[in-house]
Amino acid sequence: SFVHTQPNGKKRRIDNGKSNFINDYTKVLDKLSLCGPTQPALVVRAFGRRARFLAVCLVSEGISAESGGDDLPKAYRGTPTDPQDLNVTIIAIFDRKKGRWLCQQVYGGLFGLISAVANFTRYPRFQTAVLRRIFMIAASMYFDDLNVVDLSSARGVGQRIARMYFSLMGHPFSKEKGQAMASAGAFLGLEHLLERAFSSGIVVLRPRSSLQE
């Protein structure tokens, strides 16, 4: 393992799956299917189409669209590993002061293995299916980022249920990175403005100011 410093100064530990040839000998059969940063706009469009099908005028009812977001902290580390695979989740770091290698077994996913992406993606895919099919929440996940789109008349109930569910599953969202339900939000680097989506039929998308900088 080694430390990689990101452009924003954040230090991330990388479990090197390249130097020990684990990545070369790993074959991933899963096919990734992920949403994009325009997902909130696509969900709002689906809401509008459904409302027209049901002959419901959301604008006259004073109902607008809202969006909220949450982030799973230490996503890979929080993904449990099958006990029979723990023999390949042993990391080693060279201690320069002691002049020797230090080893430790990790019970979560390793950040740096080619299989880590596919292994982790199964988790949010399952959780998204639960939120949509059991709780009827318009939820979308891109790896560890969750976006919830709802009507203002719901008063944020959908997001509260999603947060409660993930806490019960033992993987609560980060409180610092949470975005409460509002007419404007951000998802995967794009800000989306939903306040006039139903009245004008337009969702404004623009890069986040920090991303532009």
C-alpha positions as CSV (number, residue, x, y, z in Angstrom):
1,S,0.0,0.0,0.0
2,F,1.1,3.6,-0.6
3,V,-0.4,7.1,-0.1
4,H,-1.6,9.2,-3.0
5,T,-2.2,12.9,-2.5
6,Q,-5.2,14.2,-4.6
7,P,-5.2,17.7,-6.2
8,N,-7.3,19.0,-3.3
9,G,-4.7,17.9,-0.8
10,K,-6.7,14.9,0.5
11,K,-4.5,11.8,1.1
12,R,-5.9,8.5,0.0
13,R,-4.3,5.1,0.7
14,I,-4.0,2.9,-2.3
15,D,-3.8,-0.9,-2.0
16,N,-1.5,-1.7,-4.9
17,G,-3.1,-4.5,-6.9
18,K,-0.7,-3.9,-9.8
19,S,2.8,-4.6,-8.3
20,N,1.7,-7.9,-6.8
21,F,0.0,-9.0,-10.1
22,I,-3.4,-9.5,-8.5
23,N,-5.0,-7.2,-11.1
24,D,-3.2,-9.1,-14.0
25,Y,-4.8,-12.4,-12.8
26,T,-8.2,-11.0,-12.1
27,K,-11.1,-11.5,-14.5
28,V,-14.2,-9.4,-13.9
29,L,-17.4,-10.8,-15.4
30,D,-19.7,-8.0,-14.1
31,K,-20.8,-5.3,-16.6
32,L,-21.0,-1.9,-15.0
33,S,-24.3,0.0,-15.5
34,L,-24.1,3.5,-13.9
35,C,-26.2,6.6,-14.0
36,G,-24.7,10.0,-15.0
37,P,-24.8,13.5,-13.6
38,T,-28.0,14.3,-15.5
39,Q,-29.9,11.6,-13.6
40,P,-32.0,14.1,-11.5
41,A,-33.2,15.8,-14.7
42,L,-34.2,12.4,-16.2
43,V,-36.2,11.5,-13.0
44,V,-38.0,14.9,-13.0
45,R,-38.9,14.4,-16.7
46,A,-40.3,10.9,-15.8
47,F,-42.3,12.6,-13.0
48,G,-43.7,15.1,-15.4
49,R,-44.7,12.5,-17.9
50,R,-46.4,10.4,-15.3
51,A,-48.4,13.4,-14.0
52,R,-49.6,14.2,-17.5
53,F,-50.6,10.6,-18.0
54,L,-52.7,10.8,-14.8
55,A,-54.1,14.1,-15.8
56,V,-52.6,15.8,-12.7
57,C,-51.4,19.4,-13.0
58,L,-48.6,19.7,-10.5
59,V,-48.1,23.4,-11.1
60,S,-51.7,24.3,-10.2
61,E,-51.4,22.1,-7.1
62,G,-48.4,24.2,-6.1
63,I,-46.0,21.1,-6.3
64,S,-42.5,21.4,-7.5
65,A,-39.5,19.0,-7.7
66,E,-36.8,18.6,-5.1
67,S,-33.5,16.8,-4.9
68,G,-31.3,15.6,-2.1
69,G,-28.0,13.8,-1.8
70,D,-26.0,11.6,0.5
71,D,-22.6,10.0,0.5
72,L,-21.3,6.7,2.0
73,P,-18.2,7.3,4.1
74,K,-15.2,5.0,3.4
75,A,-17.3,3.0,0.9
76,Y,-14.9,0.3,-0.1
77,R,-13.8,-0.2,3.6
78,G,-17.4,-0.7,4.6
79,T,-18.1,-3.5,2.1
80,P,-17.7,-6.8,3.8
81,T,-15.5,-9.5,2.3
82,D,-16.4,-13.1,1.9
83,P,-14.4,-15.0,4.6
84,Q,-12.9,-17.4,2.0
85,D,-11.4,-14.3,0.2
86,L,-9.7,-12.8,3.2
87,N,-6.4,-14.4,2.2
88,V,-6.1,-11.8,-0.5
89,T,-7.0,-8.8,1.6
90,I,-3.7,-8.6,3.4
91,I,-1.9,-5.3,3.0
92,A,1.7,-4.5,3.6
93,I,3.4,-1.2,4.4
94,F,7.1,-0.7,4.8
95,D,7.9,1.1,8.1
96,R,11.0,3.2,7.4
97,K,11.6,3.9,11.1
98,K,11.5,0.2,12.1
99,G,13.1,-0.9,8.9
100,R,10.6,-3.8,8.3
101,W,7.3,-4.6,6.6
102,L,4.1,-4.4,8.6
103,C,1.1,-6.5,7.5
104,Q,-2.5,-6.3,8.3
105,Q,-5.7,-8.2,7.2
106,V,-8.5,-5.9,6.0
107,Y,-12.1,-7.0,6.3
108,G,-13.5,-4.5,3.8
109,G,-12.8,-3.9,0.1
110,L,-9.3,-2.9,-1.0
111,F,-9.0,0.4,-2.9
112,G,-6.6,-0.4,-5.8
113,L,-7.7,-3.9,-6.9
114,I,-9.4,-4.1,-10.3
115,S,-12.1,-6.3,-8.8
116,A,-12.9,-3.7,-6.1
117,V,-15.1,-1.6,-8.5
118,A,-17.2,-4.6,-9.6
119,N,-17.4,-6.0,-6.1
120,F,-18.5,-2.7,-4.6
121,T,-21.0,-1.8,-7.4
122,R,-23.2,-4.8,-6.5
123,Y,-23.9,-3.2,-3.2
124,P,-25.4,0.1,-4.4
125,R,-27.2,-1.7,-7.2
126,F,-29.0,-3.9,-4.6
127,Q,-29.7,-0.9,-2.3
128,T,-31.1,1.1,-5.2
129,A,-33.5,-1.7,-6.1
130,V,-34.7,-1.9,-2.5
131,L,-35.3,1.8,-2.2
132,R,-37.2,1.9,-5.5
133,R,-39.2,-1.3,-5.3
134,I,-40.0,-1.6,-1.6
135,F,-40.0,2.0,-0.4
136,M,-41.1,3.5,-3.8
137,I,-38.3,6.2,-3.6
138,A,-36.9,7.7,-6.8
139,A,-33.3,6.9,-5.7
140,S,-30.2,6.6,-7.9
141,M,-26.7,5.7,-6.8
142,Y,-23.4,6.2,-8.6
143,F,-21.0,4.1,-6.5
144,D,-21.2,5.7,-3.0
145,D,-23.2,8.8,-4.0
146,L,-27.0,8.7,-3.6
147,N,-29.5,11.1,-5.2
148,V,-33.1,11.2,-4.3
149,V,-35.7,13.1,-6.3
150,D,-39.1,13.7,-4.9
151,L,-42.1,16.1,-5.0
152,S,-42.2,19.1,-2.6
153,S,-45.4,17.7,-1.2
154,A,-43.5,14.7,0.2
155,R,-41.7,17.1,2.6
156,G,-38.5,15.1,2.5
157,V,-40.0,11.8,3.7
158,G,-38.3,9.8,0.9
159,Q,-34.8,11.0,1.9
160,R,-35.4,10.4,5.6
161,I,-36.5,6.8,4.8
162,A,-33.4,6.2,2.7
163,R,-31.2,7.5,5.5
164,M,-32.9,5.4,8.1
165,Y,-32.7,2.3,5.9
166,F,-29.0,2.6,5.3
167,S,-28.4,3.2,9.1
168,L,-30.4,0.0,9.9
169,M,-28.2,-1.8,7.3
170,G,-25.1,-0.7,9.3
171,H,-23.8,1.7,6.8
172,P,-25.1,5.2,7.7
173,F,-24.4,8.2,5.3
174,S,-21.9,10.9,6.1
175,K,-23.6,13.7,8.0
176,E,-21.1,16.3,6.7
177,K,-21.7,15.6,3.0
178,G,-25.5,15.3,3.1
179,Q,-27.7,17.5,1.0
180,A,-31.1,18.2,2.3
181,M,-34.1,18.1,-0.1
182,A,-34.3,21.4,-2.0
183,S,-35.2,22.8,-5.4
184,A,-31.5,23.0,-6.2
185,G,-28.7,20.4,-5.6
186,A,-25.6,18.9,-7.0
187,F,-24.8,15.4,-8.2
188,L,-21.5,14.1,-9.6
189,G,-20.1,17.6,-10.2
190,L,-23.2,19.1,-11.9
191,E,-25.6,21.5,-10.1
192,H,-29.3,21.1,-11.1
193,L,-32.1,23.7,-10.6
194,L,-35.5,22.1,-10.4
195,E,-37.7,24.9,-9.1
196,R,-39.3,25.7,-12.5
197,A,-39.0,22.2,-14.0
198,F,-42.7,21.5,-14.1
199,S,-43.8,25.0,-15.1
200,S,-41.2,25.6,-17.8
201,G,-40.2,22.0,-18.7
202,I,-36.6,22.9,-18.2
203,V,-34.0,21.7,-15.7
204,V,-30.9,23.9,-15.6
205,L,-27.6,22.0,-15.3
206,R,-24.2,23.7,-14.8
207,P,-20.8,22.6,-13.4
208,R,-20.2,23.2,-9.8
209,S,-18.1,26.3,-9.1
210,S,-15.4,24.3,-7.3
211,L,-15.2,22.0,-10.4
212,Q,-14.8,24.9,-12.7
213,E,-12.0,26.3,-10.5
